[in-house]
Amino acid sequence: MKKGWRIILGIVLTAVIFGGLCCGVGLLTGADTDRIILNLDEHYQVMTYINTYTSYVTNMFQKLIHLF
């Protein structure tokens, strides 16, 4: 089972590295970041996730500050 998880982790890390490399090459060749974000938001609602998790983390920090 340990070998299976190692293979899965290897595949995931390879995909993440490849995705980061593609984004880096795109930015180096003059990609428009606003267009990329708009396309991601259109297909995957990225801004909704970003806003939701940002508000979640902000609320957590506010509650943590009020504890002390």
Helices and strands as residue ranges (DSSP letters): H 2-28, H 33-44, H 46-67
